[in-house]
Amino acid sequence: MRVRFLLLLGLATVSPSLAFAQMKLPSKTAPGATETRYFTALDGLMDGNADVVLKETRQGKNVIAATLDVCYPVAKGSDRKDRFVANLAVLNGQNLTGTTQSLGDKQPVIVKLSRKPVGDTFEFRGQITIGQTVTEVTSTDNSDLSEKEYLDNQTSDDGITPAPKDFTDVSPEAFGVRVKLDAALDFLKSLKGEAVEVGLSSLSISCDALRAGEQTINLTADPERTAALIAKAKSMPGVVAAGWTSGSVEMDRTIRFAAAEWRDGDKINRDKIATAISAVLSRTLAAKPAGADWDANTGKLTLTFKRPSPIYPPLALTESVEVTALVSPDKPGATDRLMLWISSPVITTSDEGTGPKLNLSEESTGDEEGGEPKDDNGSVEALAKEFKGQRWDADKSVWK
């Protein structure tokens, strides 16, 4: 053993390159080499509402070129954004100046910044003028990123799944269309008169969308028509991607069942399904059916029930219980199974007696954000039994 050790030691002494041949030393930028660095914030710009990217090209420690990309609200509190990209001249190594105009409103832009290294961080001071508005810049303690770090932070997921295997990770009624900005208006106009709902928030063009040149429009439609709408969208000018996204369906409130009994030909028998759901929920909610309405745009069924309120019995107040349901194939394309999702109940209380009414200020309660869902007394399980269906096992990601 000792002989082997001495032999190895001798080899390392005679030929040290053998010992270190497999070691990789940390890579460093060679002196005088060109590299790109990024700053992704300038404090206080546009009251802190601006999205800023300052790209610097450096040779050693010297800045030889810079580009300032600023996305900002067109007015205080506005959701509409404008953006400018200014190529900056570098004077004396630390002064950055340039002019351009904003891409949307064509406002003239003047940039005058001084740049100062402070230890491992950087300080920027100066002015940015957009139109007649002058913004003073005082931004300290700024750290820069390498190009790899910057690009890694730019990855984003719009949630579009063009060909899902089923509707367990995406929702059958919800889909998205990513379209180039210069084609977005024509695409939206094509939806006028169409039985489809457009997500209002997706009409606001974000800074990420302005930089990418593409906008994702979120839509909702009857699950029996979403596949055709997605196919149509893919054929339209400027559309980059289209497919299903997440929506209202939550798997813990969804059942899957055989379709044959609940179809007329290739169409879902909605009257039969609505009657069956209403009968089950009237038992579990201890309430009388008071209405059923299918939404022509989204294909959702809204069921209403009424029951005496237990809050103050002598007043004979009435609780209205509203439940939303959605029935769809369990996956795109041909299938012999359907899915049924129901919402948690939303309950309102009112005075529906004769004569003068008591005005109540109670707001709706149910599965609203920040509130606890109301107990539906086992409604999902009861529906599973009625439809001879399966529940979703979230732990094993299978139907059971």
Secondary structure, 3 states (H helix, E strand, C coil): CHHHHHHHHHHHHHCHHHHHCCCCCCCCCCCCCEEEEEECCCCCCCCCCCEEEEEEEEECCEEEEEEEEEEEECCCCCCCEEEEEEEEEEECCCEEEEEEECCCCCCEEEEEEEEEEECCEEEEEEEEEECCEEEEEEEEEECCEEHHHHHHCCCCCCCCECCCCCCCCCCCCEEEEEEEHHHHHHHHHHCCCCCCEECHHHHCCCHHHHHHCEEEEEEECCHHHHHHHHHHHHCCCCEEEEEECCCCCCHHHEEEEECHHHEECCEECHHHHHHHHHHHHHHHCCCEEEEEEECCCCCCEEEEEEEECCCCHHHCCEEEEEEEEEEEECCCCCCCEEEEEECCCEEEEECCCCCCCCCCCCCCECCCCCCCCCCCCCHHHHHHHHCCCEEEECCCCEEC
